[in-house]
Amino acid sequence: MLGIIDVGGGMRGSFTAGIYDYLNDQGVQPFDYLIGVSAGSGNMVSYLAGQRGRNLRFYLDYAFRKEYMSMHNMLRKGSYINLDYPYTILSGPGGEDPVDLEAFNASAARYEAVVTDAATGDPVYYDKALLREGNFDPIKASCAVPGACQPYPVMGRPGFDGGVADPVPYKRAIAQGCDRIVLLLTRPADYLRPPLDHQEVMEKALRRWPNAYGALLRRSVRYNTDVAAVKALEQAGKALLIAPSDIAGMATLTKDRAVVERLYHMGYAEGAKVLEFARSGKSS
């Protein structure tokens, strides 16, 4: 069973958008199971719906609109990112750039979005059924960056960015039956996540959510450990790790069209490796 993991990374997600467009251009969807974190969960929806180029429009156009990310949003609602804008106003039924729900639902592949439960600090995995009618609340919660966003509720449970509790959900993929995994990173493969910066500020920002803050403190160790584990699987021929060679210092919410577009084309070029790995398993 072949799985793919997309760890997200805000605006760096244009890298994996390029990979998905390459696969769409080849007319293939070889994965049995897809699990996305943060922006990765959104990118995967467009891919499964076969909407080539849709993700890139988000990164090059919609993400630069003040309705999406702005201090105006922070002052009005306490969240720098208005998650309803991209995932309801734009993506929902009748939106400016709606997801093709018929195509998304027709896909036989399993899909999950990772969310961090704000109250417990534990990961929650929401499957495709909840998104069937265009309810993208799990993706909104998975993209709710602590400090930049208030937690977003999913069925009454406030949720933060899935990368807080499970930044590289390879164990989840294995538990769901995957014996071969593609891991898509949006930082270089040799990147080691440092301990949480500005801890006093973040602790204050998450004072209502101490367990989520605890998970945030542990994130760097978990990310580094899990990436190392997937590298070991890669050595054994059971995984493929794909990452950009250079991100030009791009942070999660950096707005730089030139870098976004460069990462997209870098990802598109890497798509051939993903397809080769997928096909090698089917022919063996």
Disulfide bonds with the S-S distance in Angstrom:
none
